[in-house]
Amino acid sequence: MSHTKTMPPEYYAQLEQIQAIDFVIVELNLYLDTHPHDYQAIQQYNQCTYESKRLKKQFEKQFGPLMHFGRSYSNYPWNWDDTPWPWQV
Amino acid sequence: MSHTNKKYWYPYVSPYDPCKPITVKSYPTPPQLYMGFQPPNLAQFETPKQALFHGTLWPALYSKYDKRGDET
């Protein structure tokens, strides 16, 4: 019996988008640690954070929670009951 | 202000060395070594995906890490 389930390409596309925006946020965050007065960088950081939250909300509406322990909502019944688990993605 | 991302040195090879001689060794010298305190408003990659795939937000700090070993 071949493997049962594959996620749609959209699933991976959105995850990569989230990964990319979060990477930019990390870079800006580290930069701002040493450049706390760079107003433009702070603006960009806040814009990227807003975008990251939007992308995650969009993803979760379609594919269920992205994170656990209070960082994402769950539907009914509890969503954490099926593959792919994060390490299987 | 251009610099190379990789530098090489050439170990001494003794005529009595039983092993296969290692003639050249290299070490990475990425851009941040030459930059000092990062200036503000450095040019950034166009898209977040490009930044992710290059491993940095700023092209000035990008340094290619080629897979091969030490040969030139």
Backbone of each chain as nested JSON, in Angstrom:
{
  "chains": [
    {"id": "A", "residues": [
      {"number": 1, "name": "MET", "atoms": {"N": [0.891, -1.184, 0.0], "CA": [0.0, 0.0, 0.0], "C": [0.921, 1.224, 0.0]}},
      {"number": 2, "name": "SER", "atoms": {"N": [0.798, 2.029, -1.065], "CA": [1.735, 3.164, -1.148], "C": [1.403, 4.142, -0.034]}},
      {"number": 3, "name": "HIS", "atoms": {"N": [2.32, 5.117, 0.157], "CA": [2.107, 6.066, 1.267], "C": [0.786, 6.789, 1.032]}},
      {"number": 4, "name": "THR", "atoms": {"N": [0.138, 7.164, 2.105], "CA": [-1.269, 7.559, 1.984], "C": [-1.458, 9.016, 1.612]}},
      {"number": 5, "name": "LYS", "atoms": {"N": [-0.558, 9.902, 2.08], "CA": [-0.964, 11.314, 2.041], "C": [0.168, 12.178, 1.477]}},
      {"number": 6, "name": "THR", "atoms": {"N": [-0.131, 13.089, 0.58], "CA": [0.891, 14.09, 0.189], "C": [0.251, 15.461, 0.309]}},
      {"number": 7, "name": "MET", "atoms": {"N": [1.031, 16.437, 0.733], "CA": [0.487, 17.794, 0.903], "C": [0.536, 18.496, -0.446]}},
      {"number": 8, "name": "PRO", "atoms": {"N": [-0.397, 19.388, -0.695], "CA": [-0.4, 20.12, -1.971], "C": [0.812, 21.035, -2.083]}},
      {"number": 9, "name": "PRO", "atoms": {"N": [1.228, 21.353, -3.309], "CA": [2.382, 22.249, -3.503], "C": [2.203, 23.585, -2.78]}},
      {"number": 10, "name": "GLU", "atoms": {"N": [0.977, 24.036, -2.698], "CA": [0.681, 25.308, -2.028], "C": [1.194, 25.297, -0.591]}},
      {"number": 11, "name": "TYR", "atoms": {"N": [1.097, 24.126, 0.026], "CA": [1.526, 23.948, 1.43], "C": [3.006, 24.307, 1.546]}},
      {"number": 12, "name": "TYR", "atoms": {"N": [3.783, 23.77, 0.628], "CA": [5.24, 24.012, 0.684], "C": [5.572, 25.424, 0.236]}},
      {"number": 13, "name": "ALA", "atoms": {"N": [4.799, 25.922, -0.727], "CA": [5.062, 27.283, -1.201], "C": [4.861, 28.278, -0.068]}},
      {"number": 14, "name": "GLN", "atoms": {"N": [3.772, 28.127, 0.653], "CA": [3.499, 29.07, 1.748], "C": [4.534, 28.912, 2.859]}},
      {"number": 15, "name": "LEU", "atoms": {"N": [4.934, 27.677, 3.146], "CA": [5.932, 27.466, 4.199], "C": [7.248, 28.141, 3.822]}},
      {"number": 16, "name": "GLU", "atoms": {"N": [7.6, 28.064, 2.55], "CA": [8.869, 28.68, 2.132], "C": [8.773, 30.199, 2.247]}},
      {"number": 17, "name": "GLN", "atoms": {"N": [7.609, 30.736, 1.913], "CA": [7.42, 32.182, 2.051], "C": [7.601, 32.594, 3.506]}},
      {"number": 18, "name": "ILE", "atoms": {"N": [7.003, 31.82, 4.404], "CA": [7.1, 32.136, 5.835], "C": [8.554, 32.025, 6.274]}},
      {"number": 19, "name": "GLN", "atoms": {"N": [9.226, 30.986, 5.805], "CA": [10.627, 30.777, 6.178], "C": [11.473, 31.953, 5.71]}},
      {"number": 20, "name": "ALA", "atoms": {"N": [11.193, 32.442, 4.481], "CA": [11.998, 33.524, 3.916], "C": [11.774, 34.818, 4.694]}},
      {"number": 21, "name": "ILE", "atoms": {"N": [10.52, 35.143, 4.97], "CA": [10.248, 36.399, 5.678], "C": [10.798, 36.327, 7.093]}},
      {"number": 22, "name": "ASP", "atoms": {"N": [10.695, 35.171, 7.72], "CA": [11.234, 35.037, 9.083], "C": [12.752, 35.157, 9.081]}},
      {"number": 23, "name": "PHE", "atoms": {"N": [13.386, 34.731, 7.999], "CA": [14.843, 34.869, 7.914], "C": [15.212, 36.35, 7.851]}},
      {"number": 24, "name": "VAL", "atoms": {"N": [14.475, 37.109, 7.042], "CA": [14.743, 38.545, 6.953], "C": [14.56, 39.186, 8.327]}},
      {"number": 25, "name": "ILE", "atoms": {"N": [13.533, 38.733, 9.053], "CA": [13.289, 39.285, 10.389], "C": [14.468, 39.0, 11.313]}},
      {"number": 26, "name": "VAL", "atoms": {"N": [14.997, 37.787, 11.23], "CA": [16.148, 37.437, 12.079], "C": [17.334, 38.329, 11.732]}},
      {"number": 27, "name": "GLU", "atoms": {"N": [17.578, 38.516, 10.427], "CA": [18.716, 39.358, 10.013], "C": [18.546, 40.78, 10.543]}},
      {"number": 28, "name": "LEU", "atoms": {"N": [17.334, 41.31, 10.381], "CA": [17.088, 42.685, 10.838], "C": [17.203, 42.776, 12.352]}},
      {"number": 29, "name": "ASN", "atoms": {"N": [16.711, 41.743, 13.025], "CA": [16.755, 41.731, 14.488], "C": [18.204, 41.795, 14.975]}},
      {"number": 30, "name": "LEU", "atoms": {"N": [19.053, 40.954, 14.385], "CA": [20.467, 40.939, 14.79], "C": [21.118, 42.267, 14.452]}},
      {"number": 31, "name": "TYR", "atoms": {"N": [20.758, 42.808, 13.276], "CA": [21.326, 44.105, 12.882], "C": [20.917, 45.175, 13.89]}},
      {"number": 32, "name": "LEU", "atoms": {"N": [19.641, 45.165, 14.271], "CA": [19.135, 46.198, 15.179], "C": [19.73, 46.082, 16.579]}},
      {"number": 33, "name": "ASP", "atoms": {"N": [20.172, 44.884, 16.933], "CA": [20.823, 44.744, 18.248], "C": [22.049, 45.641, 18.331]}},
      {"number": 34, "name": "THR", "atoms": {"N": [22.688, 45.867, 17.193], "CA": [23.902, 46.703, 17.211], "C": [23.663, 48.068, 16.577]}},
      {"number": 35, "name": "HIS", "atoms": {"N": [22.458, 48.264, 16.039], "CA": [22.149, 49.561, 15.433], "C": [20.798, 50.046, 15.931]}},
      {"number": 36, "name": "PRO", "atoms": {"N": [20.654, 50.247, 17.243], "CA": [19.311, 50.505, 17.791], "C": [18.661, 51.796, 17.304]}},
      {"number": 37, "name": "HIS", "atoms": {"N": [19.436, 52.681, 16.697], "CA": [18.825, 53.97, 16.303], "C": [18.491, 54.025, 14.825]}},
      {"number": 38, "name": "ASP", "atoms": {"N": [18.633, 52.889, 14.117], "CA": [18.391, 52.895, 12.675], "C": [16.883, 52.842, 12.434]}},
      {"number": 39, "name": "TYR", "atoms": {"N": [16.296, 54.008, 12.289], "CA": [14.83, 54.108, 12.224], "C": [14.269, 53.317, 11.036]}},
      {"number": 40, "name": "GLN", "atoms": {"N": [14.958, 53.439, 9.882], "CA": [14.459, 52.763, 8.677], "C": [14.439, 51.248, 8.885]}},
      {"number": 41, "name": "ALA", "atoms": {"N": [15.49, 50.748, 9.539], "CA": [15.561, 49.299, 9.757], "C": [14.438, 48.859, 10.693]}},
      {"number": 42, "name": "ILE", "atoms": {"N": [14.113, 49.703, 11.66], "CA": [13.022, 49.356, 12.595], "C": [11.708, 49.314, 11.83]}},
      {"number": 43, "name": "GLN", "atoms": {"N": [11.512, 50.299, 10.939], "CA": [10.292, 50.309, 10.121], "C": [10.209, 49.022, 9.314]}},
      {"number": 44, "name": "GLN", "atoms": {"N": [11.331, 48.641, 8.694], "CA": [11.324, 47.435, 7.863], "C": [11.04, 46.221, 8.723]}},
      {"number": 45, "name": "TYR", "atoms": {"N": [11.652, 46.198, 9.923], "CA": [11.436, 45.079, 10.834], "C": [9.95, 44.947, 11.179]}},
      {"number": 46, "name": "ASN", "atoms": {"N": [9.306, 46.069, 11.451], "CA": [7.881, 46.014, 11.815], "C": [7.029, 45.609, 10.621]}},
      {"number": 47, "name": "GLN", "atoms": {"N": [7.401, 46.101, 9.419], "CA": [6.645, 45.701, 8.227], "C": [6.766, 44.187, 8.013]}},
      {"number": 48, "name": "CYS", "atoms": {"N": [7.99, 43.682, 8.155], "CA": [8.203, 42.248, 7.931], "C": [7.465, 41.431, 8.991]}},
      {"number": 49, "name": "THR", "atoms": {"N": [7.446, 41.92, 10.216], "CA": [6.742, 41.187, 11.283], "C": [5.261, 41.125, 10.96]}},
      {"number": 50, "name": "TYR", "atoms": {"N": [4.714, 42.241, 10.508], "CA": [3.299, 42.275, 10.128], "C": [3.032, 41.261, 9.019]}},
      {"number": 51, "name": "GLU", "atoms": {"N": [3.947, 41.249, 8.012], "CA": [3.787, 40.335, 6.873], "C": [3.879, 38.882, 7.342]}},
      {"number": 52, "name": "SER", "atoms": {"N": [4.804, 38.632, 8.257], "CA": [4.984, 37.27, 8.751], "C": [3.724, 36.789, 9.46]}},
      {"number": 53, "name": "LYS", "atoms": {"N": [3.147, 37.663, 10.267], "CA": [1.919, 37.273, 10.978], "C": [0.793, 37.011, 9.984]}},
      {"number": 54, "name": "ARG", "atoms": {"N": [0.732, 37.857, 8.935], "CA": [-0.332, 37.684, 7.944], "C": [-0.188, 36.334, 7.24]}},
      {"number": 55, "name": "LEU", "atoms": {"N": [1.06, 36.023, 6.829], "CA": [1.299, 34.764, 6.113], "C": [0.958, 33.562, 6.999]}},
      {"number": 56, "name": "LYS", "atoms": {"N": [1.319, 33.663, 8.273], "CA": [1.064, 32.528, 9.174], "C": [-0.429, 32.344, 9.379]}},
      {"number": 57, "name": "LYS", "atoms": {"N": [-1.144, 33.46, 9.477], "CA": [-2.602, 33.374, 9.681], "C": [-3.248, 32.705, 8.466]}},
      {"number": 58, "name": "GLN", "atoms": {"N": [-2.776, 33.148, 7.287], "CA": [-3.302, 32.589, 6.033], "C": [-3.025, 31.084, 5.961]}},
      {"number": 59, "name": "PHE", "atoms": {"N": [-1.804, 30.7, 6.344], "CA": [-1.429, 29.289, 6.299], "C": [-2.297, 28.476, 7.254]}},
      {"number": 60, "name": "GLU", "atoms": {"N": [-2.478, 29.013, 8.442], "CA": [-3.198, 28.252, 9.472], "C": [-4.675, 28.12, 9.134]}},
      {"number": 61, "name": "LYS", "atoms": {"N": [-5.194, 29.113, 8.407], "CA": [-6.61, 29.02, 8.03], "C": [-6.798, 27.814, 7.1]}},
      {"number": 62, "name": "GLN", "atoms": {"N": [-5.758, 27.568, 6.291], "CA": [-5.861, 26.519, 5.269], "C": [-5.388, 25.163, 5.784]}},
      {"number": 63, "name": "PHE", "atoms": {"N": [-4.301, 25.163, 6.567], "CA": [-3.659, 23.89, 6.888], "C": [-3.614, 23.574, 8.376]}},
      {"number": 64, "name": "GLY", "atoms": {"N": [-4.271, 24.389, 9.169], "CA": [-4.253, 24.079, 10.601], "C": [-3.067, 24.728, 11.283]}},
      {"number": 65, "name": "PRO", "atoms": {"N": [-2.9, 24.477, 12.581], "CA": [-1.888, 25.202, 13.354], "C": [-0.472, 24.943, 12.855]}},
      {"number": 66, "name": "LEU", "atoms": {"N": [0.305, 26.012, 12.924], "CA": [1.707, 25.947, 12.491], "C": [2.597, 25.66, 13.707]}},
      {"number": 67, "name": "MET", "atoms": {"N": [2.176, 26.179, 14.86], "CA": [2.983, 26.019, 16.075], "C": [2.068, 25.569, 17.201]}},
      {"number": 68, "name": "HIS", "atoms": {"N": [2.674, 25.182, 18.326], "CA": [1.836, 24.726, 19.423], "C": [2.142, 25.506, 20.695]}},
      {"number": 69, "name": "PHE", "atoms": {"N": [1.712, 24.968, 21.817], "CA": [1.944, 25.588, 23.122], "C": [1.553, 27.062, 23.133]}},
      {"number": 70, "name": "GLY", "atoms": {"N": [0.332, 27.336, 22.571], "CA": [-0.202, 28.677, 22.685], "C": [0.228, 29.621, 21.591]}},
      {"number": 71, "name": "ARG", "atoms": {"N": [0.969, 29.128, 20.621], "CA": [1.367, 30.034, 19.549], "C": [0.462, 29.923, 18.33]}},
      {"number": 72, "name": "SER", "atoms": {"N": [-0.452, 28.916, 18.354], "CA": [-1.439, 28.793, 17.269], "C": [-2.726, 28.254, 17.858]}},
      {"number": 73, "name": "TYR", "atoms": {"N": [-3.841, 28.612, 17.214], "CA": [-5.124, 28.078, 17.673], "C": [-5.326, 26.668, 17.116]}},
      {"number": 74, "name": "SER", "atoms": {"N": [-6.263, 25.919, 17.742], "CA": [-6.593, 24.604, 17.199], "C": [-8.079, 24.577, 16.825]}},
      {"number": 75, "name": "ASN", "atoms": {"N": [-8.366, 23.742, 15.821], "CA": [-9.77, 23.507, 15.468], "C": [-10.304, 22.375, 16.336]}},
      {"number": 76, "name": "TYR", "atoms": {"N": [-11.509, 21.938, 16.0], "CA": [-12.078, 20.805, 16.733], "C": [-12.208, 19.637, 15.784]}},
      {"number": 77, "name": "PRO", "atoms": {"N": [-11.818, 18.379, 16.086], "CA": [-11.045, 18.094, 17.318], "C": [-9.607, 18.57, 17.2]}},
      {"number": 78, "name": "TRP", "atoms": {"N": [-8.845, 18.302, 18.214], "CA": [-7.446, 18.732, 18.349], "C": [-6.687, 18.398, 17.071]}},
      {"number": 79, "name": "ASN", "atoms": {"N": [-5.953, 19.422, 16.558], "CA": [-5.342, 19.236, 15.239], "C": [-4.087, 18.375, 15.242]}},
      {"number": 80, "name": "TRP", "atoms": {"N": [-3.479, 18.27, 16.396], "CA": [-2.18, 17.597, 16.38], "C": [-2.372, 16.094, 16.481]}},
      {"number": 81, "name": "ASP", "atoms": {"N": [-2.963, 15.535, 15.368], "CA": [-3.248, 14.107, 15.467], "C": [-2.88, 13.381, 14.181]}},
      {"number": 82, "name": "ASP", "atoms": {"N": [-2.209, 14.088, 13.258], "CA": [-1.988, 13.429, 11.967], "C": [-0.684, 13.912, 11.363]}},
      {"number": 83, "name": "THR", "atoms": {"N": [-0.186, 13.18, 10.37], "CA": [1.012, 13.6, 9.633], "C": [0.607, 14.748, 8.7]}},
      {"number": 84, "name": "PRO", "atoms": {"N": [1.573, 15.492, 8.142], "CA": [2.988, 15.414, 8.474], "C": [3.315, 16.217, 9.734]}},
      {"number": 85, "name": "TRP", "atoms": {"N": [4.09, 15.586, 10.593], "CA": [4.594, 16.321, 11.747], "C": [5.701, 17.237, 11.255]}},
      {"number": 86, "name": "PRO", "atoms": {"N": [6.051, 18.282, 12.054], "CA": [7.024, 19.268, 11.578], "C": [8.305, 18.64, 11.026]}},
      {"number": 87, "name": "TRP", "atoms": {"N": [8.795, 17.586, 11.664], "CA": [10.06, 17.015, 11.195], "C": [9.872, 16.15, 9.949]}},
      {"number": 88, "name": "GLN", "atoms": {"N": [8.564, 15.886, 9.614], "CA": [8.33, 15.071, 8.42], "C": [8.086, 15.936, 7.188]}},
      {"number": 89, "name": "VAL", "atoms": {"N": [7.812, 17.206, 7.417], "CA": [7.392, 18.077, 6.328], "C": [8.424, 18.025, 5.203]}}
    ]},
    {"id": "B", "residues": [
      {"number": 1, "name": "MET", "atoms": {"N": [37.217, 48.578, -3.122], "CA": [37.565, 47.793, -1.938], "C": [37.127, 46.355, -2.204]}},
      {"number": 2, "name": "SER", "atoms": {"N": [37.991, 45.624, -2.982], "CA": [37.537, 44.241, -3.2], "C": [38.54, 43.324, -2.519]}},
      {"number": 3, "name": "HIS", "atoms": {"N": [38.041, 42.225, -2.063], "CA": [38.934, 41.278, -1.379], "C": [38.519, 39.889, -1.804]}},
      {"number": 4, "name": "THR", "atoms": {"N": [39.36, 38.936, -1.588], "CA": [39.022, 37.577, -2.007], "C": [38.353, 36.856, -0.834]}},
      {"number": 5, "name": "ASN", "atoms": {"N": [37.418, 35.96, -1.165], "CA": [36.712, 35.233, -0.117], "C": [37.51, 34.035, 0.366]}},
      {"number": 6, "name": "LYS", "atoms": {"N": [38.602, 33.726, -0.342], "CA": [39.35, 32.527, 0.025], "C": [40.837, 32.842, -0.111]}},
      {"number": 7, "name": "LYS", "atoms": {"N": [41.625, 32.41, 0.882], "CA": [43.059, 32.64, 0.801], "C": [43.749, 31.28, 0.845]}},
      {"number": 8, "name": "TYR", "atoms": {"N": [44.932, 31.21, 0.323], "CA": [45.627, 29.921, 0.234], "C": [47.0, 30.035, 0.875]}},
      {"number": 9, "name": "TRP", "atoms": {"N": [47.496, 28.907, 1.353], "CA": [48.911, 28.866, 1.768], "C": [49.467, 27.513, 1.388]}},
      {"number": 10, "name": "TYR", "atoms": {"N": [50.77, 27.421, 1.316], "CA": [51.393, 26.244, 0.718], "C": [52.316, 25.583, 1.731]}},
      {"number": 11, "name": "PRO", "atoms": {"N": [51.882, 24.506, 2.357], "CA": [52.659, 23.86, 3.43], "C": [54.005, 23.352, 2.921]}},
      {"number": 12, "name": "TYR", "atoms": {"N": [54.94, 23.342, 3.815], "CA": [56.25, 22.782, 3.487], "C": [56.086, 21.276, 3.314]}},
      {"number": 13, "name": "VAL", "atoms": {"N": [56.681, 20.714, 2.268], "CA": [56.592, 19.268, 2.05], "C": [57.998, 18.694, 2.189]}},
      {"number": 14, "name": "SER", "atoms": {"N": [58.182, 17.811, 3.188], "CA": [59.527, 17.271, 3.42], "C": [59.785, 16.106, 2.482]}},
      {"number": 15, "name": "PRO", "atoms": {"N": [61.004, 15.98, 1.975], "CA": [61.309, 14.817, 1.13], "C": [61.134, 13.517, 1.892]}},
      {"number": 16, "name": "TYR", "atoms": {"N": [61.153, 13.59, 3.233], "CA": [61.045, 12.347, 4.007], "C": [59.609, 12.098, 4.486]}},
      {"number": 17, "name": "ASP", "atoms": {"N": [58.713, 12.879, 3.978], "CA": [57.323, 12.723, 4.437], "C": [56.735, 11.495, 3.753]}},
      {"number": 18, "name": "PRO", "atoms": {"N": [56.327, 10.462, 4.487], "CA": [55.83, 9.222, 3.865], "C": [54.455, 9.39, 3.234]}},
      {"number": 19, "name": "CYS", "atoms": {"N": [53.725, 10.399, 3.671], "CA": [52.328, 10.495, 3.171], "C": [52.293, 11.327, 1.899]}},
      {"number": 20, "name": "LYS", "atoms": {"N": [51.156, 11.248, 1.257], "CA": [50.938, 12.003, 0.013], "C": [51.011, 13.475, 0.39]}},
      {"number": 21, "name": "PRO", "atoms": {"N": [51.827, 14.29, -0.255], "CA": [52.011, 15.685, 0.173], "C": [50.757, 16.531, -0.037]}},
      {"number": 22, "name": "ILE", "atoms": {"N": [50.515, 17.356, 0.975], "CA": [49.418, 18.338, 0.814], "C": [50.085, 19.617, 0.356]}},
      {"number": 23, "name": "THR", "atoms": {"N": [49.841, 20.005, -0.885], "CA": [50.623, 21.131, -1.423], "C": [49.954, 22.467, -1.198]}},
      {"number": 24, "name": "VAL", "atoms": {"N": [48.627, 22.454, -1.097], "CA": [47.962, 23.757, -0.919], "C": [46.849, 23.62, 0.109]}},
      {"number": 25, "name": "LYS", "atoms": {"N": [46.711, 24.613, 0.965], "CA": [45.613, 24.648, 1.934], "C": [44.903, 25.982, 1.76]}},
      {"number": 26, "name": "SER", "atoms": {"N": [43.593, 26.03, 2.148], "CA": [42.904, 27.326, 1.99], "C": [42.091, 27.614, 3.237]}},
      {"number": 27, "name": "TYR", "atoms": {"N": [41.711, 28.886, 3.406], "CA": [40.836, 29.279, 4.52], "C": [39.934, 30.414, 4.041]}},
      {"number": 28, "name": "PRO", "atoms": {"N": [38.681, 30.399, 4.517], "CA": [37.734, 31.416, 4.046], "C": [38.001, 32.76, 4.694]}},
      {"number": 29, "name": "THR", "atoms": {"N": [37.816, 33.844, 3.934], "CA": [37.916, 35.204, 4.497], "C": [36.69, 35.976, 4.02]}},
      {"number": 30, "name": "PRO", "atoms": {"N": [35.553, 35.768, 4.699], "CA": [34.309, 36.398, 4.26], "C": [34.334, 37.91, 4.428]}},
      {"number": 31, "name": "PRO", "atoms": {"N": [33.402, 38.596, 3.789], "CA": [33.424, 40.066, 3.739], "C": [33.404, 40.74, 5.104]}},
      {"number": 32, "name": "GLN", "atoms": {"N": [32.738, 40.105, 6.108], "CA": [32.612, 40.854, 7.37], "C": [33.97, 41.098, 8.019]}},
      {"number": 33, "name": "LEU", "atoms": {"N": [34.966, 40.315, 7.606], "CA": [36.299, 40.529, 8.183], "C": [36.864, 41.868, 7.741]}},
      {"number": 34, "name": "TYR", "atoms": {"N": [36.361, 42.343, 6.604], "CA": [36.931, 43.574, 6.044], "C": [36.01, 44.762, 6.243]}},
      {"number": 35, "name": "MET", "atoms": {"N": [34.841, 44.505, 6.871], "CA": [33.845, 45.572, 6.907], "C": [33.891, 46.369, 8.204]}},
      {"number": 36, "name": "GLY", "atoms": {"N": [34.234, 45.739, 9.299], "CA": [34.141, 46.473, 10.553], "C": [32.685, 46.707, 10.877]}},
      {"number": 37, "name": "PHE", "atoms": {"N": [32.391, 47.875, 11.508], "CA": [31.019, 48.113, 11.929], "C": [30.152, 48.303, 10.694]}},
      {"number": 38, "name": "GLN", "atoms": {"N": [29.063, 47.534, 10.602], "CA": [28.227, 47.561, 9.393], "C": [27.582, 48.93, 9.234]}},
      {"number": 39, "name": "PRO", "atoms": {"N": [27.763, 49.58, 8.06], "CA": [27.139, 50.884, 7.858], "C": [25.633, 50.726, 7.677]}},
      {"number": 40, "name": "PRO", "atoms": {"N": [24.85, 51.738, 7.995], "CA": [23.399, 51.646, 7.758], "C": [23.087, 51.738, 6.263]}},
      {"number": 41, "name": "ASN", "atoms": {"N": [21.856, 51.342, 5.933], "CA": [21.341, 51.47, 4.566], "C": [22.189, 50.764, 3.518]}},
      {"number": 42, "name": "LEU", "atoms": {"N": [22.753, 49.625, 3.893], "CA": [23.434, 48.822, 2.868], "C": [22.375, 48.273, 1.914]}},
      {"number": 43, "name": "ALA", "atoms": {"N": [22.736, 48.104, 0.645], "CA": [21.772, 47.556, -0.319], "C": [21.357, 46.159, 0.135]}},
      {"number": 44, "name": "GLN", "atoms": {"N": [20.082, 45.821, -0.081], "CA": [19.575, 44.514, 0.338], "C": [19.204, 43.683, -0.884]}},
      {"number": 45, "name": "PHE", "atoms": {"N": [19.053, 42.384, -0.689], "CA": [18.562, 41.514, -1.765], "C": [17.122, 41.908, -2.069]}},
      {"number": 46, "name": "GLU", "atoms": {"N": [16.715, 41.654, -3.33], "CA": [15.392, 42.084, -3.783], "C": [14.271, 41.435, -2.977]}},
      {"number": 47, "name": "THR", "atoms": {"N": [14.35, 40.1, -2.842], "CA": [13.209, 39.408, -2.212], "C": [13.687, 38.628, -0.987]}},
      {"number": 48, "name": "PRO", "atoms": {"N": [12.782, 38.386, -0.031], "CA": [13.147, 37.574, 1.131], "C": [13.701, 36.213, 0.73]}},
      {"number": 49, "name": "LYS", "atoms": {"N": [13.143, 35.656, -0.345], "CA": [13.592, 34.325, -0.77], "C": [15.049, 34.388, -1.203]}},
      {"number": 50, "name": "GLN", "atoms": {"N": [15.414, 35.456, -1.942], "CA": [16.82, 35.605, -2.36], "C": [17.707, 35.716, -1.126]}},
      {"number": 51, "name": "ALA", "atoms": {"N": [17.259, 36.503, -0.153], "CA": [18.069, 36.676, 1.061], "C": [18.255, 35.328, 1.742]}},
      {"number": 52, "name": "LEU", "atoms": {"N": [17.163, 34.554, 1.816], "CA": [17.24, 33.249, 2.463], "C": [18.217, 32.352, 1.731]}},
      {"number": 53, "name": "PHE", "atoms": {"N": [18.131, 32.36, 0.391], "CA": [18.96, 31.428, -0.378], "C": [20.424, 31.853, -0.391]}},
      {"number": 54, "name": "HIS", "atoms": {"N": [20.681, 33.136, -0.116], "CA": [22.075, 33.575, -0.052], "C": [22.598, 33.54, 1.377]}},
      {"number": 55, "name": "GLY", "atoms": {"N": [21.688, 33.396, 2.333], "CA": [22.131, 33.285, 3.72], "C": [22.445, 34.624, 4.355]}},
      {"number": 56, "name": "THR", "atoms": {"N": [22.077, 35.724, 3.669], "CA": [22.264, 37.033, 4.288], "C": [21.322, 38.021, 3.609]}},
      {"number": 57, "name": "LEU", "atoms": {"N": [21.007, 39.101, 4.32], "CA": [20.08, 40.091, 3.762], "C": [20.817, 41.066, 2.846]}},
      {"number": 58, "name": "TRP", "atoms": {"N": [22.147, 41.17, 3.009], "CA": [22.925, 42.169, 2.296], "C": [23.966, 41.528, 1.378]}},
      {"number": 59, "name": "PRO", "atoms": {"N": [23.87, 41.801, 0.056], "CA": [24.843, 41.234, -0.886], "C": [26.282, 41.516, -0.475]}},
      {"number": 60, "name": "ALA", "atoms": {"N": [26.509, 42.677, 0.155], "CA": [27.889, 43.037, 0.529], "C": [28.464, 42.02, 1.512]}},
      {"number": 61, "name": "LEU", "atoms": {"N": [27.596, 41.306, 2.231], "CA": [28.097, 40.354, 3.228], "C": [28.046, 38.917, 2.738]}},
      {"number": 62, "name": "TYR", "atoms": {"N": [27.617, 38.743, 1.463], "CA": [27.503, 37.38, 0.945], "C": [28.873, 36.84, 0.574]}},
      {"number": 63, "name": "SER", "atoms": {"N": [29.143, 35.596, 0.936], "CA": [30.386, 34.982, 0.433], "C": [30.073, 33.544, 0.064]}},
      {"number": 64, "name": "LYS", "atoms": {"N": [30.456, 33.223, -1.149], "CA": [30.162, 31.889, -1.68], "C": [30.955, 30.865, -0.88]}},
      {"number": 65, "name": "TYR", "atoms": {"N": [30.326, 29.743, -0.562], "CA": [31.054, 28.697, 0.154], "C": [31.051, 27.482, -0.74]}},
      {"number": 66, "name": "ASP", "atoms": {"N": [32.08, 27.364, -1.602], "CA": [31.997, 26.271, -2.583], "C": [32.261, 24.93, -1.899]}},
      {"number": 67, "name": "LYS", "atoms": {"N": [31.741, 23.882, -2.519], "CA": [31.738, 22.578, -1.842], "C": [33.105, 21.952, -1.841]}},
      {"number": 68, "name": "ARG", "atoms": {"N": [33.893, 22.184, -2.927], "CA": [35.113, 21.415, -3.056], "C": [36.083, 21.759, -1.928]}},
      {"number": 69, "name": "GLY", "atoms": {"N": [37.089, 20.987, -1.772], "CA": [38.008, 21.143, -0.639], "C": [39.034, 22.224, -0.888]}},
      {"number": 70, "name": "ASP", "atoms": {"N": [40.294, 21.859, -0.785], "CA": [41.341, 22.89, -0.67], "C": [42.005, 23.288, -1.962]}},
      {"number": 71, "name": "GLU", "atoms": {"N": [41.771, 22.51, -3.031], "CA": [42.603, 22.854, -4.206], "C": [42.166, 24.222, -4.714]}},
      {"number": 72, "name": "THR", "atoms": {"N": [43.024, 24.858, -5.495], "CA": [42.718, 26.245, -5.913], "C": [41.561, 26.234, -6.889]}}
    ]}
  ]
}
